[in-house]
């Protein structure tokens, strides 16, 4: 199995991530790295909490996991820092604000499984 330097991996990660968001196929062709290797690297980076979108789509087309990871990364930033962070990644602060609100809204609503569990665990009363 061929070994790649950390420099090559860092370059690949920067091309996969925002703002470039190159596809795995493009990177594979350009660097001569097998697509399975690239998918494995991307998977490992995502497990480490890195924002590596699954495609070259517009940020609104990113997966929920990628959006949530970005929300977590930016949670402690003030407005100036958030703007700089977004510029580096080809995003708009409005994206992050909208995704943060969506995460908060999702956690504010009771889950259906909780409602069903409460129904089944409630005492039965004979009338």
N, C-alpha and C positions, 0 to 999 in steps of 0.2 A: 504494500500500500504506500502510495506517495505521501510524503509529509510536506506541509506548507508552512512557511514562516508566519510569524505573528504579524509581520508587516503586510503580507498578502491578505491574511484574514481581516485585518483592520480596514484595508482598502475595500474588500468585498463588503464588509458590514456597512461602511460609509455609503457605498453605492446602492445597497439594498434599502437603507433607511432614508428618511426624508432629508433633504428635499429632492434627491435624485430619483429614488424609488425605481431603480432599474429591475427588470424581471430577472428571474433565475436563469432563464434561457439566454438572455442577452449577456449576462455576466459569465455564464458557462462558455459561450462562444468566444467572448473576448479574452478570458483568462485561460481557457483550456482546462477548466476544472469540471469534473463530472457533475451533472445536476443532482445526483443523489448525495454527493458530498456537500453541495451548497445547501440542500434542504436540511441535512443533518446539522450543519453549522447554524442555520437560521433557527431551527428547533431549539438547539442548546442556548442560543442567545436569548430567545424568548423565555426560556425557563429561568434564565438569570435576570429577567425583568427588563431586558432591552426592548426598545421600540423598533421592531423590524417588521413592517407591514407585509402581509402575505402577497400583495400584488402592487402593481404600479398605479392602482386606482387613485382617484381623488380622495383626500382624507375622509370625506363623508362615506366612502365605500369601504373603509377599514373595518376589520372585525371588532366586535365588542371588547375582546380581550386587549387589542392594541389601543383602543380608545381609553379603556380603563387604566392601562399601564401609564399612558401619557397623563391622565388626570392625576394619578398618584405621584408621578414625577414632578408635576407642577404645583402640587398642593401647598407648598410652603413659599411660593414665589409671590412677590408683590407685583403690581401692574407693570412696572418698568422691566423687571426681570422676566416676567411672562412674555412681554413683547419681544425682548431679545431672544428668548428661548424659541419662540414661534418663528421669528425671522430666520434663525439658523436652520430650521427644519421645514421651511416652506409652508408654514401654517398661518392661520390667523388666530388671535386670542379669542375671537368669537367661537371658533371650533371648540376650544378647550372649555370655555364657559358653558356652552350648550351640552357638551359631553358630561361635565361635572353635574349639571342640573339633571340630566337624564339618569345618572347614577344615583343621585339623591332621591329622585322621584321613584325609582325602581325599588329602593330600600324602604321607602315610606309606606308602600302599599302592602297589605298583608298577603302572604302567599296562600294560594288555594289549598295547598296541603295542610297549612295550619288550620284553616277553616274546617276542612274535612276531619282533621284529627280532633278538633274541639267538638264537632258534632258527634263523633263516634265515642268519645270519652265522657260525654255529658250523661248524668244519671237519667235513667228512664223513669218517668213518672206515670203511674196508671191513674187515669181520670175516671 
